[in-house]
Amino acid sequence: EGEAEPEPEPEPEEEEEEEEEEEEGEAPPELTAEEMAARCQVLIDSITNTVWDYIRRGLFVRHKQTVAAMIALKIATNDGWLKDEQVDYLVSGKDSSDPGNMGPLGAWLPEIIWPKIKALEGLAEFKGIGDTMQSDSDDWKEWFSLPNPEASKMPSDYDKILDQFYKLVFIRATRPDRTSVALNGWLKTNLGNNFVEQPPFDMGATFKETTNQTPVFFVLFPGVDPTGWVETLGKELGFTEENGNFRNISMGQGQEAPAESIVQRFAKDGGWIMLQNCHLMEDWVPSLERLLEVVQENAHKAFRCYVSAEAPSMDWMKNMPESLLQSCVKVSNEAPADVKSNLMRAWSEFSQDRIDASSKPKEYKGILFCLCYFHAVVCGRRGFGPQGWLRMANGQTYSYNTGDLTICDTVLFNYLDTNPGVPWQDLRYLFGEIMYGGHIVNDFDRLLANTYLDFYMKEELLDETEMYPYAEEEKGTSFMSPAPTSYANYLTHIDVAMTQDTPIAFGLHPNAEIDFRTTASEKMFNMLIELQPRSGGGGDDSGAASPQAVAEQALSDIMERFAEKKFDVEDLARSLEEQGPYQNVFMQEMEVMNVLVAEIVRSLKELTLGFAGELTMSDTMETLQDSLFLDRIPPAWAKRAWPSLMSLSLWLNNFASRLVQLEEWMGNPMELPKVTWISGLVNPQSFLTAISQVAAQKNMWELDKLCTFTEVRKWATIDEVEAPTRDGAYIIGMSMQGARWNGADVTIEKSKPKEMFCTMPVMSVRGVSVEKADFKGMYLCPTYQTLQRGPTFIFKAQLKTKSPPGRWVLGGVAMVMEVV
């Protein structure tokens, strides 16, 4: 009894806890330097991909590659496997101010590419490449003509000399239409497939990133309705209207109070609210933002707010508060914009029951399918910029939607029911001039829409007929409208018969796709330039010059070339025996040049004082410095000059050539130049008006009853012309886009593959009576100063054509005075 009782054995769970405590006290094994570096790289890659996935979900399709490239290039320079100078050659797309003679390359290489190739010689890897290409011209011609040069072996052993990045730089200079594809390859190699290919949108994964404090913002696009995504997920999680914890409100006048009431109730009790079309309530959205800030402080954990709105019509416009967008999880999930997808969506707006209700089902089906195809084409044509629609020249577009299509369907249904036959002319007028034409603000765009309807809407539509306009010469490229059949068979026909997306579907030349890709590439790199940080300091160890150093060098060169240029217009006017229309034109040009030179000299002298510290750098001076650094035309100079899309270096060369033309005329001011370089005039319209004025004075005609009449001559250059014309004037300096001029047959014809522009021969222009002008067999070709088209319109030139003029209208054929 006196013996002590033995201590009870510890429970197994207590022993395990003691062992865990001992283990927790032990320090983790140290990683070697190699293991630590590998671990850090895994973390960096994971963070990079996570951030990219989050950003990408809210980006428009046209911006995704831009942001991916920006991230990749920044990583490359930070990690040291690219230098700033190398990146600058890719992003800036430099031009040589003095490229020299093209030699044998001139027979096939576009003239605008040669200065870019010569500019690459500033990099050691491309030293002497211009001479090499001239020596191996045939090999380089074959490479240049390949459909996918970025994936093909380069001539002259450059395949071994250049790595993937330098090949991308070279593709950017020589085949800008393939830059996007080459850039994707470089991104995939260096950052992985995740930066190139986007997985399908996952609403469930997006929901996991939301909280009661984080709304979801959906960007609305044609053919995309986020309502289904939210409602489907809501059913899975128990949030439905039947359960009383889900509400979907389409915003409009009078919906503000109900929306605010439900937001407050669901924030208190839990629930989902979806506020659609908030772009219609711009004035109310700030109130919504403030309300969300208040209720989210103590919101129920099950509270969610979903907001949707259309993007503004122009990039610089804003219709939603920036702070609201920053607080939301943003979703931008665009539907495909190709013709096939647009046509599928358009036809899906209708049903077999709708067809059966028509008194003329055969005619109704055929014309309805035509309407859907027309709708798909006018929507898809926006992708081709000003060559597609002139309204695109101002950064705007025609916002066609399914509402336009369904209204036309109603008109079609009623007209077929109330007329014994098909009133083709009435339908064409209603669709082209009123329904779709009601959006159109440009005469050429209106002509385009009506030309489409003239081609589509005809009796042959009720049987099998070709829907690709003027595609007879395109072997293997066709899409037939089927003979009227069932609703489901139309969908099957679209899916099976339309095998590829091609510009031919719009009546455009296949080269339009090259132009579209080139333009997209240029826009992307221009945006990258805009997003680059500016540094006012000296050069760094990357070897790249600072913006100030580059600007100072450019400033010095410009002052040396133009500081002393000035025309004494008053002295010239006193010396003239007679001052006619032509003299007025050239003297006005001289006055404009004097004003421009004066502004250039003044602003550069001011910037020089700023660099020296004698003046405070103003916003205007900083803008000028940035322009000189980025090789762009300074806004203050552009305001006093002619419309131009050139880089500053090319613009200065063009400026010098304009001055030379005026100096030559000044030597013999009473005579009209043998051939006038009309592209070298600030105001070409005034010269064309002068031609009519001279004709009116000579023949005693009324000026307002005259028009200019053009005729393309056989001379390719000024040197071939022996003497000026006795009637009107000879002009030169235009290029045709969308087609080419056949000098032998004296007519417009289809462009050659990869021939983006055709240099026009010398043309004669004369004033003729409107009543006597014969435009039969002519295409009235719009002529513009720049590729922007639209606001730079000059006049309509009469060009002979063997094909119907409608072919060139749909092809977006025009002449431009400046090609870059």
PyMOL commands that set and color helices and strands:
alter all, ss='L'
color gray80, all
select helices_A, chain A and resi 12-25+33-56+61-79+84-92+103-107+114-122+124-126+129-135+137-144+149-151+158-161+164-174+176-191+193-195+203-208+227-237+256-269+278-281+285-298+322-327+339-347+352-356+361-387+390-394+402-418+424-435+437-439+443-456+459-462+487-497+503-506+511-531+547-562+569-575+581-611+619-630+635-639+648-666+678-680+684-699+703-705+718-720+790-792+805-810
alter helices_A, ss='H'
color red, helices_A
select strands_A, chain A and resi 216-220+246-250+272-276+304-310+329-331+465-466+480-481+676-677+706-712+729-732+735-737+740-742+747-749+757-759+763-769+778-784+793-800+814-816
alter strands_A, ss='S'
color yellow, strands_A
deselect
rebuild
show_as cartoon
